[in-house]
Every structure is written in structure tokens, then in C-alpha cells.
Amino acid sequence: MSCLFMFYFGMIMFFMKKKHILMMLMSLEFLSLTMLLLLLNFLVNFMYDLNILVYFIIIMVCEAVMGLCLVTLMVRTHGSDYSKSSLIYSC
């Protein structure tokens, strides 16, 4: 029950923190960790093999690295991680 509360809290934080892209990435990582806990709970309760957790963690790390690379590139090109600043330069 607490994992579902954490998931809903992460979704609320993702939709409320649209000003900074870094905050949006952090809320997405929080959602990924919550999904990892849900998956772990499911696998332990139904006595499945836990090897799939390794693949899920690898995907989470790759997603985090890609997000940080994109934020770094955006800060270098646009000067900040505000989501509105990238829209100004695109027009």
C-alpha cells in the first residue's frame, strides 16, 4: 500500500515541478525506484526468480545517465535548465 502512495506522490511531483527539467528528472527517478520496489514485492510474493531486477536496474541507470547528459547539453547550449528557456530559443 505504501508503494502505491509513493507512486502517486511521485506522479504529483512530476506534474507540479515543470519549471526545472532537473526536478522533473529527479521525480522520474523516484517513480523508477517506486516501480522497482513494486516489482520486488511482486516477485517475492509469487516466488519468481529475481534476475529480472538486475535488468530493470540496468535500464534505470541508462535512463538516468541519458537524462543527465541531456540536461548537461541543455545547460551548455541554453544557459539554464528552465523548461521555458528552451521554448524561447526554438521559435
N, CA, C and O atoms as a printed pandas DataFrame, in Angstrom:
     atom_number atom_name residue_name chain_id  residue_number  x_coord  y_coord  z_coord
0              1         N          MET        A               1    0.824   -1.195    0.000
1              2        CA          MET        A               1    0.000    0.000    0.000
2              3         C          MET        A               1    0.865    1.255    0.000
3              4         O          MET        A               1    0.530    2.237   -0.663
4              5         N          SER        A               2    1.974    1.233    0.735
5              6        CA          SER        A               2    2.823    2.419    0.794
6              7         C          SER        A               2    3.545    2.651   -0.533
7              8         O          SER        A               2    3.864    3.793   -0.866
8              9         N          CYS        A               3    3.808    1.582   -1.298
9             10        CA          CYS        A               3    4.453    1.751   -2.603
10            11         C          CYS        A               3    3.530    2.474   -3.571
11            12         O          CYS        A               3    3.983    3.294   -4.369
12            13         N          LEU        A               4    2.245    2.174   -3.504
13            14        CA          LEU        A               4    1.299    2.882   -4.367
14            15         C          LEU        A               4    1.185    4.351   -3.977
15            16         O          LEU        A               4    1.043    5.217   -4.840
16            17         N          PHE        A               5    1.247    4.630   -2.676
17            18        CA          PHE        A               5    1.234    6.015   -2.225
18            19         C          PHE        A               5    2.480    6.737   -2.731
19            20         O          PHE        A               5    2.398    7.889   -3.159
20            21         N          MET        A               6    3.629    6.072   -2.686
21            22        CA          MET        A               6    4.859    6.669   -3.188
22            23         C          MET        A               6    4.769    6.915   -4.686
23            24         O          MET        A               6    5.261    7.932   -5.177
24            25         N          PHE        A               7    4.148    6.000   -5.417
25            26        CA          PHE        A               7    3.999    6.168   -6.860
26            27         C          PHE        A               7    3.108    7.366   -7.173
27            28         O          PHE        A               7    3.443    8.172   -8.041
28            29         N          TYR        A               8    1.981    7.493   -6.481
29            30        CA          TYR        A               8    1.098    8.635   -6.709
30            31         C          TYR        A               8    1.767    9.936   -6.306
31            32         O          TYR        A               8    1.588   10.951   -6.980
32            33         N          PHE        A               9    2.532    9.931   -5.226
33            34        CA          PHE        A               9    3.261   11.122   -4.798
34            35         C          PHE        A               9    4.296   11.524   -5.856
35            36         O          PHE        A               9    4.465   12.710   -6.140
36            37         N          GLY        A              10    4.978   10.549   -6.430
37            38        CA          GLY        A              10    5.937   10.833   -7.497
38            39         C          GLY        A              10    5.275   11.401   -8.736
39            40         O          GLY        A              10    5.823   12.296   -9.380
40            41         N          MET        A              11    4.100   10.889   -9.074
41            42        CA          MET        A              11    3.365   11.422  -10.224
42            43         C          MET        A              11    2.935   12.862   -9.972
43            44         O          MET        A              11    3.029   13.708  -10.862
44            45         N          ILE        A              12    2.471   13.135   -8.776
45            46        CA          ILE        A              12    2.073   14.506   -8.447
46            47         C          ILE        A              12    3.267   15.435   -8.522
47            48         O          ILE        A              12    3.162   16.538   -9.060
48            49         N          MET        A              13    4.402   15.007   -7.991
49            50        CA          MET        A              13    5.609   15.836   -8.041
50            51         C          MET        A              13    6.078   16.053   -9.476
51            52         O          MET        A              13    6.574   17.131   -9.807
52            53         N          PHE        A              14    5.929   15.046  -10.328
53            54        CA          PHE        A              14    6.339   15.197  -11.725
54            55         C          PHE        A              14    5.492   16.243  -12.427
55            56         O          PHE        A              14    6.015   17.053  -13.193
56            57         N          PHE        A              15    4.196   16.235  -12.176
57            58        CA          PHE        A              15    3.324   17.178  -12.865
58            59         C          PHE        A              15    3.346   18.570  -12.246
59            60         O          PHE        A              15    2.960   19.538  -12.902
60            61         N          MET        A              16    3.790   18.692  -10.996
61            62        CA          MET        A              16    3.827   20.009  -10.367
62            63         C          MET        A              16    5.163   20.721  -10.568
63            64         O          MET        A              16    5.197   21.952  -10.551
64            65         N          LYS        A              17    6.241   20.007  -10.753
65            66        CA          LYS        A              17    7.576   20.606  -10.870
66            67         C          LYS        A              17    8.004   20.687  -12.332
67            68         O          LYS        A              17    8.981   20.053  -12.731
68            69         N          LYS        A              18    7.290   21.451  -13.115
69            70        CA          LYS        A              18    7.621   21.572  -14.531
70            71         C          LYS        A              18    8.541   22.743  -14.835
71            72         O          LYS        A              18    8.864   22.983  -15.999
72            73         N          LYS        A              19    8.967   23.474  -13.816
73            74        CA          LYS        A              19    9.810   24.640  -14.052
74            75         C          LYS        A              19   11.241   24.237  -14.383
75            76         O          LYS        A              19   11.824   24.755  -15.335
76            77         N          HIS        A              20   11.804   23.330  -13.617
77            78        CA          HIS        A              20   13.174   22.869  -13.828
78            79         C          HIS        A              20   13.149   21.452  -14.383
79            80         O          HIS        A              20   12.428   20.590  -13.881
80            81         N          ILE        A              21   13.930   21.224  -15.406
81            82        CA          ILE        A              21   13.985   19.893  -16.008
82            83         C          ILE        A              21   14.697   18.920  -15.076
83            84         O          ILE        A              21   14.373   17.732  -15.067
84            85         N          LEU        A              22   15.663   19.402  -14.289
85            86        CA          LEU        A              22   16.354   18.529  -13.350
86            87         C          LEU        A              22   15.406   18.000  -12.277
87            88         O          LEU        A              22   15.515   16.841  -11.875
88            89         N          MET        A              23   14.488   18.826  -11.814
89            90        CA          MET        A              23   13.495   18.364  -10.832
90            91         C          MET        A              23   12.555   17.334  -11.451
91            92         O          MET        A              23   12.140   16.388  -10.781
92            93         N          MET        A              24   12.221   17.514  -12.721
93            94        CA          MET        A              24   11.390   16.525  -13.403
94            95         C          MET        A              24   12.126   15.193  -13.522
95            96         O          MET        A              24   11.525   14.132  -13.356
96            97         N          LEU        A              25   13.429   15.250  -13.811
97            98        CA          LEU        A              25   14.214   14.014  -13.888
98            99         C          LEU        A              25   14.311   13.324  -12.539
99           100         O          LEU        A              25   14.263   12.097  -12.461
100          101         N          MET        A              26   14.446   14.108  -11.478
101          102        CA          MET        A              26   14.515   13.506  -10.147
102          103         C          MET        A              26   13.200   12.838   -9.773
103          104         O          MET        A              26   13.201   11.781   -9.141
104          105         N          SER        A              27   12.084   13.438  -10.151
105          106        CA          SER        A              27   10.799   12.801   -9.856
106          107         C          SER        A              27   10.608   11.551  -10.707
107          108         O          SER        A              27    9.982   10.592  -10.255
108          109         N          LEU        A              28   11.134   11.541  -11.929
109          110        CA          LEU        A              28   11.078   10.319  -12.740
110          111         C          LEU        A              28   11.934    9.212  -12.135
111          112         O          LEU        A              28   11.555    8.042  -12.184
112          113         N          GLU        A              29   13.074    9.565  -11.569
113          114        CA          GLU        A              29   13.901    8.564  -10.895
114          115         C          GLU        A              29   13.203    8.042   -9.645
115          116         O          GLU        A              29   13.310    6.859   -9.323
116          117         N          PHE        A              30   12.499    8.908   -8.945
117          118        CA          PHE        A              30   11.725    8.463   -7.790
118          119         C          PHE        A              30   10.633    7.482   -8.229
119          120         O          PHE        A              30   10.374    6.492   -7.545
120          121         N          LEU        A              31    9.998    7.758   -9.363
121          122        CA          LEU        A              31    8.997    6.831   -9.896
122          123         C          LEU        A              31    9.637    5.500  -10.289
123          124         O          LEU        A              31    9.044    4.440  -10.088
124          125         N          SER        A              32   10.832    5.557  -10.843
125          126        CA          SER        A              32   11.526    4.313  -11.217
126          127         C          SER        A              32   11.870    3.484   -9.990
127          128         O          SER        A              32   11.726    2.262  -10.004
128          129         N          LEU        A              33   12.327    4.145   -8.926
129          130        CA          LEU        A              33   12.622    3.407   -7.694
130          131         C          LEU        A              33   11.361    2.809   -7.087
131          132         O          LEU        A              33   11.393    1.704   -6.546
132          133         N          THR        A              34   10.264    3.529   -7.175
133          134        CA          THR        A              34    9.000    3.000   -6.664
134          135         C          THR        A              34    8.561    1.780   -7.480
135          136         O          THR        A              34    8.084    0.792   -6.922
136          137         N          MET        A              35    8.726    1.859   -8.796
137          138        CA          MET        A              35    8.382    0.707   -9.623
138          139         C          MET        A              35    9.297   -0.472   -9.332
139          140         O          MET        A              35    8.870   -1.624   -9.407
140          141         N          LEU        A              36   10.565   -0.191   -8.996
141          142        CA          LEU        A              36   11.476   -1.263   -8.601
142          143         C          LEU        A              36   10.994   -1.934   -7.316
143          144         O          LEU        A              36   11.029   -3.159   -7.207
144          145         N          LEU        A              37   10.546   -1.143   -6.350
145          146        CA          LEU        A              37   10.015   -1.721   -5.116
146          147         C          LEU        A              37    8.749   -2.530   -5.377
147          148         O          LEU        A              37    8.564   -3.597   -4.792
148          149         N          LEU        A              38    7.881   -2.031   -6.246
149          150        CA          LEU        A              38    6.665   -2.785   -6.593
150          151         C          LEU        A              38    7.012   -4.105   -7.275
151          152         O          LEU        A              38    6.414   -5.141   -6.983
152          153         N          LEU        A              39    7.986   -4.060   -8.189
153          154        CA          LEU        A              39    8.406   -5.274   -8.877
154          155         C          LEU        A              39    9.042   -6.261   -7.911
155          156         O          LEU        A              39    8.791   -7.463   -8.001
156          157         N          LEU        A              40    9.860   -5.770   -6.988
157          158        CA          LEU        A              40   10.472   -6.632   -5.984
158          159         C          LEU        A              40    9.412   -7.271   -5.097
159          160         O          LEU        A              40    9.488   -8.461   -4.791
160          161         N          ASN        A              41    8.439   -6.491   -4.691
161          162        CA          ASN        A              41    7.345   -7.014   -3.868
162          163         C          ASN        A              41    6.564   -8.103   -4.611
163          164         O          ASN        A              41    6.224   -9.136   -4.035
164          165         N          PHE        A              42    6.290   -7.864   -5.874
165          166        CA          PHE        A              42    5.561   -8.839   -6.680
166          167         C          PHE        A              42    6.361  -10.129   -6.844
167          168         O          PHE        A              42    5.818  -11.224   -6.699
168          169         N          LEU        A              43    7.655   -9.995   -7.148
169          170        CA          LEU        A              43    8.471  -11.183   -7.384
170          171         C          LEU        A              43    8.674  -12.002   -6.122
171          172         O          LEU        A              43    8.719  -13.231   -6.185
172          173         N          VAL        A              44    8.796  -11.346   -4.985
173          174        CA          VAL        A              44    8.985  -12.070   -3.728
174          175         C          VAL        A              44    7.693  -12.761   -3.311
175          176         O          VAL        A              44    7.723  -13.898   -2.842
176          177         N          ASN        A              45    6.560  -12.085   -3.476
177          178        CA          ASN        A              45    5.285  -12.671   -3.066
178          179         C          ASN        A              45    4.914  -13.901   -3.884
179          180         O          ASN        A              45    4.351  -14.854   -3.346
180          181         N          PHE        A              46    5.220  -13.890   -5.166
181          182        CA          PHE        A              46    4.851  -15.014   -6.018
182          183         C          PHE        A              46    6.018  -15.957   -6.291
183          184         O          PHE        A              46    5.918  -16.836   -7.146
184          185         N          MET        A              47    7.124  -15.778   -5.569
185          186        CA          MET        A              47    8.283  -16.652   -5.602
186          187         C          MET        A              47    8.856  -16.850   -7.012
187          188         O          MET        A              47    9.152  -17.970   -7.429
188          189         N          TYR        A              48    9.001  -15.739   -7.725
189          190        CA          TYR        A              48    9.630  -15.774   -9.037
190          191         C          TYR        A              48   11.129  -15.547   -8.884
191          192         O          TYR        A              48   11.619  -15.205   -7.808
192          193         N          ASP        A              49   11.841  -15.746   -9.990
193          194        CA          ASP        A              49   13.282  -15.528   -9.988
194          195         C          ASP        A              49   13.572  -14.023   -9.960
195          196         O          ASP        A              49   12.892  -13.247  -10.632
196          197         N          LEU        A              50   14.561  -13.619   -9.197
197          198        CA          LEU        A              50   14.854  -12.201   -9.008
198          199         C          LEU        A              50   15.875  -11.662  -10.006
199          200         O          LEU        A              50   16.339  -10.532   -9.847
200          201         N          ASN        A              51   16.236  -12.428  -11.022
201          202        CA          ASN        A              51   17.221  -11.966  -12.002
202          203         C          ASN        A              51   16.704  -10.807  -12.840
203          204         O          ASN        A              51   17.498  -10.012  -13.344
204          205         N          ILE        A              52   15.417  -10.697  -12.995
205          206        CA          ILE        A              52   14.859   -9.609  -13.795
206          207         C          ILE        A              52   15.111   -8.253  -13.152
207          208         O          ILE        A              52   15.098   -7.230  -13.836
208          209         N          LEU        A              53   15.340   -8.237  -11.843
209          210        CA          LEU        A              53   15.636   -6.981  -11.155
210          211         C          LEU        A              53   16.944   -6.371  -11.647
211          212         O          LEU        A              53   17.072   -5.149  -11.718
212          213         N          VAL        A              54   17.908   -7.211  -11.983
213          214        CA          VAL        A              54   19.187   -6.713  -12.492
214          215         C          VAL        A              54   18.975   -5.980  -13.811
215          216         O          VAL        A              54   19.544   -4.910  -14.028
216          217         N          TYR        A              55   18.159   -6.552  -14.689
217          218        CA          TYR        A              55   17.871   -5.898  -15.965
218          219         C          TYR        A              55   17.119   -4.586  -15.763
219          220         O          TYR        A              55   17.384   -3.602  -16.455
220          221         N          PHE        A              56   16.200   -4.571  -14.835
221          222        CA          PHE        A              56   15.437   -3.361  -14.557
222          223         C          PHE        A              56   16.347   -2.271  -13.994
223          224         O          PHE        A              56   16.197   -1.101  -14.348
224          225         N          ILE        A              57   17.281   -2.637  -13.130
225          226        CA          ILE        A              57   18.208   -1.656  -12.575
226          227         C          ILE        A              57   19.142   -1.120  -13.661
227          228         O          ILE        A              57   19.479    0.064  -13.657
228          229         N          ILE        A              58   19.559   -1.974  -14.584
229          230        CA          ILE        A              58   20.406   -1.528  -15.697
230          231         C          ILE        A              58   19.658   -0.522  -16.551
231          232         O          ILE        A              58   20.228    0.493  -16.951
232          233         N          ILE        A              59   18.399   -0.783  -16.834
233          234        CA          ILE        A              59   17.596    0.157  -17.622
234          235         C          ILE        A              59   17.416    1.471  -16.874
235          236         O          ILE        A              59   17.447    2.540  -17.484
236          237         N          MET        A              60   17.228    1.401  -15.553
237          238        CA          MET        A              60   17.088    2.628  -14.757
238          239         C          MET        A              60   18.359    3.468  -14.805
239          240         O          MET        A              60   18.290    4.692  -14.920
240          241         N          VAL        A              61   19.515    2.822  -14.717
241          242        CA          VAL        A              61   20.781    3.555  -14.749
242          243         C          VAL        A              61   21.006    4.190  -16.118
243          244         O          VAL        A              61   21.447    5.335  -16.210
244          245         N          CYS        A              62   20.703    3.450  -17.173
245          246        CA          CYS        A              62   20.862    4.007  -18.518
246          247         C          CYS        A              62   19.933    5.199  -18.730
247          248         O          CYS        A              62   20.321    6.185  -19.357
248          249         N          GLU        A              63   18.725    5.114  -18.215
249          250        CA          GLU        A              63   17.776    6.227  -18.341
250          251         C          GLU        A              63   18.267    7.443  -17.565
251          252         O          GLU        A              63   18.136    8.571  -18.039
252          253         N          ALA        A              64   18.826    7.230  -16.392
253          254        CA          ALA        A              64   19.326    8.347  -15.583
254          255         C          ALA        A              64   20.524    9.014  -16.248
255          256         O          ALA        A              64   20.626   10.240  -16.257
256          257         N          VAL        A              65   21.423    8.218  -16.801
257          258        CA          VAL        A              65   22.606    8.778  -17.463
258          259         C          VAL        A              65   22.196    9.566  -18.702
259          260         O          VAL        A              65   22.739   10.641  -18.958
260          261         N          MET        A              66   21.253    9.048  -19.466
261          262        CA          MET        A              66   20.806    9.761  -20.655
262          263         C          MET        A              66   20.126   11.079  -20.286
263          264         O          MET        A              66   20.329   12.089  -20.959
264          265         N          GLY        A              67   19.329   11.075  -19.230
265          266        CA          GLY        A              67   18.676   12.304  -18.787
266          267         C          GLY        A              67   19.668   13.343  -18.320
267          268         O          GLY        A              67   19.530   14.522  -18.646
268          269         N          LEU        A              68   20.682   12.921  -17.548
269          270        CA          LEU        A              68   21.694   13.869  -17.088
270          271         C          LEU        A              68   22.535   14.410  -18.238
271          272         O          LEU        A              68   22.932   15.575  -18.223
272          273         N          CYS        A              69   22.806   13.573  -19.232
273          274        CA          CYS        A              69   23.536   14.061  -20.413
274          275         C          CYS        A              69   22.723   15.115  -21.155
275          276         O          CYS        A              69   23.269   16.129  -21.590
276          277         N          LEU        A              70   21.432   14.880  -21.300
277          278        CA          LEU        A              70   20.588   15.857  -21.987
278          279         C          LEU        A              70   20.469   17.159  -21.208
279          280         O          LEU        A              70   20.462   18.238  -21.800
280          281         N          VAL        A              71   20.376   17.066  -19.886
281          282        CA          VAL        A              71   20.322   18.286  -19.076
282          283         C          VAL        A              71   21.638   19.042  -19.171
283          284         O          VAL        A              71   21.634   20.270  -19.256
284          285         N          THR        A              72   22.767   18.334  -19.159
285          286        CA          THR        A              72   24.065   18.985  -19.292
286          287         C          THR        A              72   24.192   19.693  -20.629
287          288         O          THR        A              72   24.668   20.827  -20.690
288          289         N          LEU        A              73   23.776   19.039  -21.689
289          290        CA          LEU        A              73   23.818   19.670  -23.009
290          291         C          LEU        A              73   22.899   20.882  -23.081
291          292         O          LEU        A              73   23.244   21.891  -23.697
292          293         N          MET        A              74   21.739   20.785  -22.458
293          294        CA          MET        A              74   20.806   21.905  -22.483
294          295         C          MET        A              74   21.345   23.085  -21.700
295          296         O          MET        A              74   21.190   24.232  -22.120
296          297         N          VAL        A              75   21.978   22.818  -20.561
297          298        CA          VAL        A              75   22.566   23.906  -19.770
298          299         C          VAL        A              75   23.712   24.558  -20.534
299          300         O          VAL        A              75   23.880   25.776  -20.473
300          301         N          ARG        A              76   24.489   23.776  -21.240
301          302        CA          ARG        A              76   25.598   24.350  -22.006
302          303         C          ARG        A              76   25.113   25.168  -23.198
303          304         O          ARG        A              76   25.729   26.177  -23.542
304          305         N          THR        A              77   24.030   24.754  -23.828
305          306        CA          THR        A              77   23.559   25.490  -25.008
306          307         C          THR        A              77   22.628   26.635  -24.645
307          308         O          THR        A              77   22.721   27.709  -25.239
308          309         N          HIS        A              78   21.731   26.434  -23.681
309          310        CA          HIS        A              78   20.728   27.452  -23.356
310          311         C          HIS        A              78   21.063   28.257  -22.108
311          312         O          HIS        A              78   20.486   29.327  -21.909
312          313         N          GLY        A              79   21.960   27.791  -21.270
313          314        CA          GLY        A              79   22.367   28.547  -20.107
314          315         C          GLY        A              79   21.648   28.202  -18.821
315          316         O          GLY        A              79   22.097   28.613  -17.751
316          317         N          SER        A              80   20.557   27.467  -18.877
317          318        CA          SER        A              80   19.849   27.081  -17.658
318          319         C          SER        A              80   19.034   25.824  -17.942
319          320         O          SER        A              80   18.931   25.372  -19.082
320          321         N          ASP        A              81   18.457   25.268  -16.871
321          322        CA          ASP        A              81   17.627   24.078  -17.049
322          323         C          ASP        A              81   16.144   24.398  -16.918
323          324         O          ASP        A              81   15.332   23.509  -16.662
324          325         N          TYR        A              82   15.795   25.654  -17.093
325          326        CA          TYR        A              82   14.379   26.013  -17.096
326          327         C          TYR        A              82   13.718   25.447  -18.340
327          328         O          TYR        A              82   14.273   25.527  -19.437
328          329         N          SER        A              83   12.555   24.887  -18.173
329          330        CA          SER        A              83   11.879   24.291  -19.315
330          331         C          SER        A              83   11.350   25.361  -20.258
331          332         O          SER        A              83   11.178   25.093  -21.447
332          333         N          LYS        A              84   11.088   26.559  -19.766
333          334        CA          LYS        A              84   10.574   27.628  -20.620
334          335         C          LYS        A              84   11.673   28.242  -21.481
335          336         O          LYS        A              84   11.382   28.779  -22.551
336          337         N          SER        A              85   12.938   28.176  -21.037
337          338        CA          SER        A              85   14.016   28.804  -21.804
338          339         C          SER        A              85   14.279   28.059  -23.119
339          340         O          SER        A              85   14.697   28.673  -24.100
340          341         N          SER        A              86   14.043   26.769  -23.146
341          342        CA          SER        A              86   14.260   26.037  -24.388
342          343         C          SER        A              86   13.164   26.341  -25.404
343          344         O          SER        A              86   13.398   26.249  -26.609
344          345         N          LEU        A              87   11.988   26.697  -24.941
345          346        CA          LEU        A              87   10.909   27.046  -25.865
346          347         C          LEU        A              87   11.147   28.407  -26.513
347          348         O          LEU        A              87   10.727   28.625  -27.650
348          349         N          ILE        A              88   11.802   29.313  -25.822
349          350        CA          ILE        A              88   12.082   30.635  -26.362
350          351         C          ILE        A              88   13.054   30.541  -27.532
351          352         O          ILE        A              88   12.878   31.218  -28.546
352          353         N          TYR        A              89   14.085   29.698  -27.393
353          354        CA          TYR        A              89   15.088   29.584  -28.426
354          355         C          TYR        A              89   14.606   28.805  -29.645
355          356         O          TYR        A              89   15.182   28.941  -30.724
356          357         N          SER        A              90   13.589   28.012  -29.499
357          358        CA          SER        A              90   13.123   27.201  -30.616
358          359         C          SER        A              90   12.272   27.997  -31.589
359          360         O          SER        A              90   12.099   27.565  -32.729
360          361         N          CYS        A              91   11.734   29.138  -31.190
361          362        CA          CYS        A              91   10.864   29.926  -32.079
362          363         C          CYS        A              91   11.620   30.747  -33.067
363          364         O          CYS        A              91   11.015   31.455  -33.872
